[in-house]
Amino acid sequence: MPSHPPQPPAPQRLSLGRIVPATCILLLLHFGQDVLRPIAIAAILSLVIAPLVRKLARTGMGRTAATLLSVLLVAVGVVWMSAVLAIQLVAVAGDLPRYSAAITSKVQSIREVTVRPFERLEAEFRGVAPQARPASAPAPVPTGAQRSRSAAAAAAAAAAAAAAATPAVPGDPVPVQIRQAPPTAGDIVSKLLSSVWGPVGEAGIVLVLLVFVLLEHESLSDRFIRVIGVARLGPTVQALSETAEGVSRFFLSQFVVNLTFGVVLGAGLWVIGIPHAALWASIAALLRFIPYVGVLGAAALIAVFGAAVDPGWSLVLWSLGLFAALELLVANVVEPQVYGHSTGLAPLAVIVSALFWGAMWGPVGLLLSTPLTLCIVVVGRHVRALEPFAILLTEGPGLNAGQRFYQRALSGNTALIIQDARSYMRRATFAKYCDRVLLPGLSLAGSDLRLGHIDEQQSERIKKVIVRVTEELAGTRPDRRAARRRRATVSLASANVGAQLRQMREANLGPWQGELDVPPQSIVLCFGFGTERDDLLTELLVRALRQDAIDARSASLSDPQDPARADKSVLVGTAFLTYPTEDALAQWRTVAAEMRAALPDALIATIRLPLDEAAASEDTVQGDVNLILHSYAEAEAFVLQARKPT
C-alpha cells in the first residue's frame, strides 16, 4: 500500500465559544466602567504605595497604621496639587480678556499665511474665467389672478401699517419677552458642586478601595493564587511578584522623572517670561504620563499660551525650543538610565493600548493604559490564557532567531537574512551564528519537510538561500595559484547543498582545498558519510573554522577517490567525524575505528548538536572518539585553544 505524506493540520477557526466570551469581556469593560475603573485605579495605586507601606512597617509601625499614614500622605499631596492647579487656572481665566488682542492678531497673521493665498488665487481664477450671465428676458405681463393677489397684499400691508400707527387700546394683547434672572451665589455654588461631585465621589471610592486593598494585600494574593490553581503555585507567585515589582518600579521611576521634568520646565518658562509657569509645568508633567500623545499636547498648550501673551513670536519659539530640548534630553538620556530603555512594550502596542483604554474609559483610560497593558504582558508570560497578548504587545521579536531565519528562507528573502546575519556577526562568529540561527532554522525546515508541510519548490528555495547566505558570510578567498589551475564553472544543480558549497570552495582553493606543504598537525580534517545531512554539517564546520584562519578541510567517506582523503596523516592534528544517527551507529563505529588507526597522532572528535533528534546516545559513542562536543562554538574554541603554543 503506498504511503502518503501526512496532510498539514487544518487552520483553527474562531469558534463561537471564543467569540462570545471575548465580546462579553469587551461589553463588561465598557458598560461596567463606573465599577471597574475605581477598582483598577486602586489596584495600580496599591502597587505603587506598597513599597512605602512596607518601609513604614519595618520601622515598628503596625500594618494598619502604616497603610493609613501612607494613604493620608498620598491624599494630602494630591489635594494640595489639585488646589494649586485650580488657583492657577482661575488666575489664567481672569487674565484671558487681556490676551484677546494678541490672540486676534496671531489668528489674522496665520490667516494671512494659510488662507489668504487661496482666496487670492480663487479671485484671480474668477477674474480670468468669469461666469456667464443669463440674457435678460422681457418682463412677463401679469394675469388677472396675479393682479388680484398683488392688490390684496398691498391692502393687507396698508392695514398693518395703520394698526401700528394707531395707539394701543386697553385690553389688546401686549407682546411679552421672558428673561432669566441672573444666577445667585447659591445657584453658582450648586452648579459647581454638581460638576465636581462625580470626580470627587469617584476619588472617594478609590481612596476607600485603596485602603482595603493595602490592608488585605497578602490575603488577596493568596486568594488569587488559589483561583489560578495551587498546582501552578511557582509560576503564579512569580507572575504576581514580577507584576508588583515591575509596575511599582515603573510608576515610581516615571513619577520621579516627570516631577523633575516639571520643575526644570517651570524654572525655564519662568526665566523666559511665560506667566503662570508653575501651572503649565505641572500640566506638562501630568500629560507625560500619557504615552506619546501627552508630550505633544503639553507642547501645543504651552505654544498657544505663549502666542496669546506675546504680541510677537519670540515667546512661542523660546518655549518650544526649551520644551523640545528638555524632552529630547529626558527621553534619550535620563529615562534609559533611570528605568531602562523601555517598559518592554512595543511602541505600536503602547499606542494601540492607549487608543483601546481611552475608548473604553476616557481620559482615565489614557492614564492607565501603560500600567494596565504592562500588567497583562507580565502575567501573560506565566499564564497560558494571556500568552498571546504577551507575544503581541512585547518589544522583542515574535519569532526566535531560528524561526525568523526559516520564515524568511521560505519566502526567499535572502537580502534581509544576510543583513540580520551581518548585524549578528558584528558581536559573534560564524560558528555561533550556525549554532543559534542557521542550524535551528534548518532543523525546522527538515521537520516540516518530513511531515509534508512544505513542497519541493519551497525546499529548493531554502537550499538556494542556504548556499547564498553561507557563501556571503563565510566565503573562501581564492588561492591565486589554484585559481590559475582551475577555471571551470561550478554547477549548482547536480549535488546537494553541502556538496555545492564544497564545489564552490574547491573552485577557489583547488581539489586539495589548500596547499600540502604545511606544518605537521596543522590541518583540521572534517569527515562525513556523503549524505545530504553530513555534507552540509561538515561544510558549515569547515567554513566556521576557516573564519578563524584555521586550515580546515573536508572529506567524504563515501567517495574513495576524494583527493582530500589522500594519505597525509602527519599533517592532520584534529579530525572531526559527523555524529551518528541511531540507524547508522554500527557503520559509524567501524569507520571511527579505521580512522583512529589511519590517524594515530590526531585527536578524533565529534559534535552532537542539540536539535538532532535522530542522534544516537552519547553513551554508545563516547568510547570511539576522544572528545564529544555540543556546538560549533565549542569546536571553534577547542581548536583555537589547541593551536596556542604551550
Secondary structure, DSSP 8 states (H G I E B T S, - for coil): ---------------HHHHHHHHHHHHHHHHTHHHHHHHHHHHHHHHHHHHHHHHHHHTT--HHHHHHHHHHHHHHHHHHHHHHHHHHHHHHHHHGGGGHHHHHHHHHHHHHHHTHHHHHHHHHHHHHS--------------HHHHHHHHHHHHHHHHHHHHHHS---TTS------------HHHHHHHHHHHHHHHHHHHHHHHHHHHHHHHTHHHHHHHHHHHH-GGGHHHHHHHHHHHHHHHHHHHHHHHHHHHHHHHHHHHHHHHHT-TTHHHHHHHHHHHTTSTTHHHHHHHHHHHHHHHHH-SSSHHHHHHHHHHHHHHHHIIIIIHHHHH-S--SB-HHHHHHHHHHHHHHHTHHHHHHHHHHHHHHHHHHTT-GGGHHHHHHHBSS-SS-HHHHHHHHHHTT-HHHHHHHHHHHTTSS-HHHHIIIIIHHHHHHHHHHHHHT-S-HHHHHHHHHHHHHHHHHHH-----HHHHHH------SSSS-HHHHHHHHHHHHHTTTTS-S---TT-EEEEEE-SSHHHHHHHHHHHHHHHTTT-EEEEEETT-TT-GGGSS-TTTEEEEEE---BGGGHHHHHHHHHHHHHH-TTSEEEEE--TT-TTB--HHHHGGGSSEEESSHHHHHHHHHHHHS--
